[in-house]
Amino acid sequence: MASSTTSAVYIHVIEDVINKVRDEFINNGGPGETVLNELQGIWEMKMMQAGVVCGPIERSSGQKQPTPGGPITPVHDLNVPYEGPEEYETPTADMLFPPTPLQTPVPTPLPGSADGSMYNIPTGSSDYPTPVTDGGGNTDAKGARPSPYMQSPSPWPNQRTPLSVDVNVAYVEGRDEVDRGPSHQPLTQDFFMMSSGKRKREDFTTQYHNGGGYIPQQDGAGDAIYEVAKAEGSKGSDFLDRRDSTTTAKSEILAHLARSSSKIPQLDGPIPDPYDDMLSTPNIYNYQGVVNEDYNVVNTPAPNDLQAATPAPVAQNDTGDDDDDEPLNEDDDDDELDDVDQGEELNTQHLVLAQFDKVTRTKSRWKCTLKDGIMHINNKDILFNKATGEFDF
Amino acid sequence: MATFELYRRSTIGMCLTETLDEMVSNGTLSPELAIQVLVQFDKSMTEALESQVKSKVAIKGHLHTYRFCDNVWTFILQDAVFKYEDASETVGRVKIVACDSKLLSQ
């Protein structure tokens, strides 16, 4: 679909760019000519895939190609496509491979490898510093590093050190919170906490269930209820359980509330009788519970495994309550995205990029003169030196 | 020489940008060098359009939206007809983005 002139100009531009950045690639510790050729190869391949450059014209036949080994560069398979359009897919797959090796160290449990030492940290179970120390020692071949954090000044793993330090810090923080908690089980839980701060809220709840500790009040007066409830001993957990359960009898709810509320100082106005009415409406009361539980479900695939104290009915409750919410959210997002996509497609499908010399308007009649433009219209790329436009508004 | 980044949105510019993105995320290319390549593309594309392209185009259509912001004109045309050389193209909706040519000569 590419017009011959457009294709020729594009090829010229590609060559021009490649030639003029060659110095940057070769000198000053640049990545070298190989990478430059790879860049050119991928770029041209994409252009051919887009249909704006005629494949046969390809540079390998190359009139202006000053590159000593134009089509050579067999280091990467990327140059293969020069010869035929069918093989376009192959280099694409190859291009996707390079990121993979970067990630492969993740599951590698060997503490000896330099990469593994960094990536191992998250997988280590209870003793975080150990793998770091091992890895650091082996990597530096100095065996006795006083502390894993001392890696930073070492010139060798310079690029990775900041990463590992960050990871450690994050884990130390997470661990502090865990230590306050009842047991070691949150080690796995830690991961999820890191992924979202909202989990912390959930941890507080867990600790209350276990009777683990006194958490400073940080988020408003609501938790005062918890403390009072907790002061009542086992009733505290009953209270929470009741919040989580739709099946609990209303009378029990009211009884608990009567006990608790009688001891809570009223801070935000008179105690409304309507509140009892709200309580008698299960949906409203459960809604408060769902606020916490929503985070469980969203952030943790299997909350019950991670938190022994979380009662099983919670999950059931969530699914029941979330049925009301999720369809709304998902559908809304999807619809919006779809609309946006469609809109953008409409807008960008045909596009003219140019410079304007003059734009004038007489009443509703617009005239403009453009120059040096690239048009992408009906899947064709058309270049122009000058264009005149006459539009009625 | 001043250049526009305008042409990066063209097919050739997008292909280059995608390529650079991939190579940077692969680690084969540093982001700084990728930027340099893009800047060079801005220059080369502008020069090529000035020196190598001689064709002229006439555009007509219904102006649906016009906008002039930060020295950039944006037109959205409906039922536009592009006449060039001996051919013409008709599109239901097209967007024209044009930078001020005087900014380049400064």
HADDOCK unambig.tbl for C-alpha pairs under 7 A between the chains (distance, minus, plus):
assign (segid A and resid 9 and name CA) (segid B and resid 48 and name CA) 6.80 0.50 0.50
assign (segid A and resid 13 and name CA) (segid B and resid 44 and name CA) 5.79 0.50 0.50
assign (segid A and resid 13 and name CA) (segid B and resid 45 and name CA) 5.97 0.50 0.50
assign (segid A and resid 13 and name CA) (segid B and resid 48 and name CA) 6.69 0.50 0.50
assign (segid A and resid 16 and name CA) (segid B and resid 44 and name CA) 6.38 0.50 0.50
assign (segid A and resid 17 and name CA) (segid B and resid 40 and name CA) 5.85 0.50 0.50
assign (segid A and resid 17 and name CA) (segid B and resid 41 and name CA) 5.67 0.50 0.50
assign (segid A and resid 17 and name CA) (segid B and resid 44 and name CA) 6.26 0.50 0.50
assign (segid A and resid 21 and name CA) (segid B and resid 37 and name CA) 6.38 0.50 0.50
assign (segid A and resid 31 and name CA) (segid B and resid 29 and name CA) 6.87 0.50 0.50
assign (segid A and resid 39 and name CA) (segid B and resid 19 and name CA) 6.71 0.50 0.50
assign (segid A and resid 42 and name CA) (segid B and resid 19 and name CA) 6.15 0.50 0.50
assign (segid A and resid 43 and name CA) (segid B and resid 15 and name CA) 5.85 0.50 0.50
assign (segid A and resid 43 and name CA) (segid B and resid 16 and name CA) 5.46 0.50 0.50
assign (segid A and resid 43 and name CA) (segid B and resid 19 and name CA) 5.81 0.50 0.50
assign (segid A and resid 46 and name CA) (segid B and resid 15 and name CA) 5.72 0.50 0.50
assign (segid A and resid 47 and name CA) (segid B and resid 12 and name CA) 6.50 0.50 0.50
assign (segid A and resid 47 and name CA) (segid B and resid 15 and name CA) 6.26 0.50 0.50
assign (segid A and resid 98 and name CA) (segid B and resid 26 and name CA) 6.03 0.50 0.50
assign (segid A and resid 99 and name CA) (segid B and resid 26 and name CA) 5.55 0.50 0.50
assign (segid A and resid 347 and name CA) (segid B and resid 94 and name CA) 6.64 0.50 0.50
assign (segid A and resid 347 and name CA) (segid B and resid 95 and name CA) 6.30 0.50 0.50
assign (segid A and resid 350 and name CA) (segid B and resid 94 and name CA) 4.90 0.50 0.50
assign (segid A and resid 350 and name CA) (segid B and resid 95 and name CA) 6.41 0.50 0.50
assign (segid A and resid 351 and name CA) (segid B and resid 94 and name CA) 5.75 0.50 0.50
assign (segid A and resid 351 and name CA) (segid B and resid 95 and name CA) 4.98 0.50 0.50
assign (segid A and resid 351 and name CA) (segid B and resid 96 and name CA) 5.90 0.50 0.50
assign (segid A and resid 352 and name CA) (segid B and resid 95 and name CA) 6.15 0.50 0.50
assign (segid A and resid 352 and name CA) (segid B and resid 96 and name CA) 4.51 0.50 0.50
assign (segid A and resid 352 and name CA) (segid B and resid 97 and name CA) 6.04 0.50 0.50
assign (segid A and resid 353 and name CA) (segid B and resid 6 and name CA) 6.72 0.50 0.50
assign (segid A and resid 353 and name CA) (segid B and resid 7 and name CA) 6.52 0.50 0.50
assign (segid A and resid 353 and name CA) (segid B and resid 96 and name CA) 6.08 0.50 0.50
assign (segid A and resid 353 and name CA) (segid B and resid 97 and name CA) 5.04 0.50 0.50
assign (segid A and resid 353 and name CA) (segid B and resid 98 and name CA) 5.86 0.50 0.50
assign (segid A and resid 354 and name CA) (segid B and resid 97 and name CA) 6.29 0.50 0.50
assign (segid A and resid 354 and name CA) (segid B and resid 98 and name CA) 4.59 0.50 0.50
assign (segid A and resid 354 and name CA) (segid B and resid 99 and name CA) 6.51 0.50 0.50
assign (segid A and resid 355 and name CA) (segid B and resid 98 and name CA) 4.54 0.50 0.50
assign (segid A and resid 355 and name CA) (segid B and resid 99 and name CA) 4.53 0.50 0.50
assign (segid A and resid 355 and name CA) (segid B and resid 100 and name CA) 5.51 0.50 0.50
assign (segid A and resid 355 and name CA) (segid B and resid 101 and name CA) 5.05 0.50 0.50
assign (segid A and resid 356 and name CA) (segid B and resid 98 and name CA) 5.44 0.50 0.50
assign (segid A and resid 356 and name CA) (segid B and resid 99 and name CA) 5.86 0.50 0.50
assign (segid A and resid 356 and name CA) (segid B and resid 100 and name CA) 5.21 0.50 0.50
assign (segid A and resid 356 and name CA) (segid B and resid 101 and name CA) 5.55 0.50 0.50
assign (segid A and resid 357 and name CA) (segid B and resid 100 and name CA) 6.61 0.50 0.50
assign (segid A and resid 357 and name CA) (segid B and resid 101 and name CA) 5.71 0.50 0.50
assign (segid A and resid 372 and name CA) (segid B and resid 49 and name CA) 5.24 0.50 0.50
assign (segid A and resid 372 and name CA) (segid B and resid 50 and name CA) 6.14 0.50 0.50
assign (segid A and resid 374 and name CA) (segid B and resid 10 and name CA) 6.89 0.50 0.50
assign (segid A and resid 383 and name CA) (segid B and resid 53 and name CA) 6.81 0.50 0.50
assign (segid A and resid 384 and name CA) (segid B and resid 53 and name CA) 6.08 0.50 0.50
assign (segid A and resid 384 and name CA) (segid B and resid 54 and name CA) 6.55 0.50 0.50
assign (segid A and resid 384 and name CA) (segid B and resid 55 and name CA) 4.97 0.50 0.50
assign (segid A and resid 384 and name CA) (segid B and resid 56 and name CA) 5.44 0.50 0.50
assign (segid A and resid 384 and name CA) (segid B and resid 57 and name CA) 6.42 0.50 0.50
assign (segid A and resid 385 and name CA) (segid B and resid 49 and name CA) 6.62 0.50 0.50
assign (segid A and resid 385 and name CA) (segid B and resid 50 and name CA) 6.79 0.50 0.50
assign (segid A and resid 385 and name CA) (segid B and resid 53 and name CA) 5.39 0.50 0.50
assign (segid A and resid 385 and name CA) (segid B and resid 54 and name CA) 5.08 0.50 0.50
assign (segid A and resid 385 and name CA) (segid B and resid 55 and name CA) 5.41 0.50 0.50
assign (segid A and resid 385 and name CA) (segid B and resid 56 and name CA) 5.77 0.50 0.50
assign (segid A and resid 386 and name CA) (segid B and resid 55 and name CA) 6.83 0.50 0.50
assign (segid A and resid 386 and name CA) (segid B and resid 56 and name CA) 4.80 0.50 0.50
assign (segid A and resid 386 and name CA) (segid B and resid 57 and name CA) 6.32 0.50 0.50
assign (segid A and resid 387 and name CA) (segid B and resid 56 and name CA) 5.49 0.50 0.50
assign (segid A and resid 387 and name CA) (segid B and resid 57 and name CA) 4.47 0.50 0.50
assign (segid A and resid 387 and name CA) (segid B and resid 58 and name CA) 5.44 0.50 0.50
assign (segid A and resid 388 and name CA) (segid B and resid 57 and name CA) 6.51 0.50 0.50
assign (segid A and resid 388 and name CA) (segid B and resid 58 and name CA) 4.93 0.50 0.50
assign (segid A and resid 388 and name CA) (segid B and resid 59 and name CA) 5.97 0.50 0.50
assign (segid A and resid 389 and name CA) (segid B and resid 58 and name CA) 5.93 0.50 0.50
assign (segid A and resid 389 and name CA) (segid B and resid 59 and name CA) 4.48 0.50 0.50
assign (segid A and resid 389 and name CA) (segid B and resid 60 and name CA) 5.69 0.50 0.50
assign (segid A and resid 390 and name CA) (segid B and resid 59 and name CA) 6.30 0.50 0.50
assign (segid A and resid 390 and name CA) (segid B and resid 60 and name CA) 4.96 0.50 0.50
assign (segid A and resid 390 and name CA) (segid B and resid 61 and name CA) 6.82 0.50 0.50
assign (segid A and resid 391 and name CA) (segid B and resid 60 and name CA) 5.64 0.50 0.50
assign (segid A and resid 391 and name CA) (segid B and resid 61 and name CA) 5.09 0.50 0.50
assign (segid A and resid 391 and name CA) (segid B and resid 62 and name CA) 5.33 0.50 0.50
assign (segid A and resid 391 and name CA) (segid B and resid 63 and name CA) 5.34 0.50 0.50
assign (segid A and resid 392 and name CA) (segid B and resid 61 and name CA) 6.77 0.50 0.50
assign (segid A and resid 392 and name CA) (segid B and resid 62 and name CA) 5.03 0.50 0.50
assign (segid A and resid 392 and name CA) (segid B and resid 63 and name CA) 5.46 0.50 0.50
assign (segid A and resid 393 and name CA) (segid B and resid 62 and name CA) 5.91 0.50 0.50
assign (segid A and resid 393 and name CA) (segid B and resid 63 and name CA) 4.57 0.50 0.50
assign (segid A and resid 393 and name CA) (segid B and resid 64 and name CA) 6.34 0.50 0.50
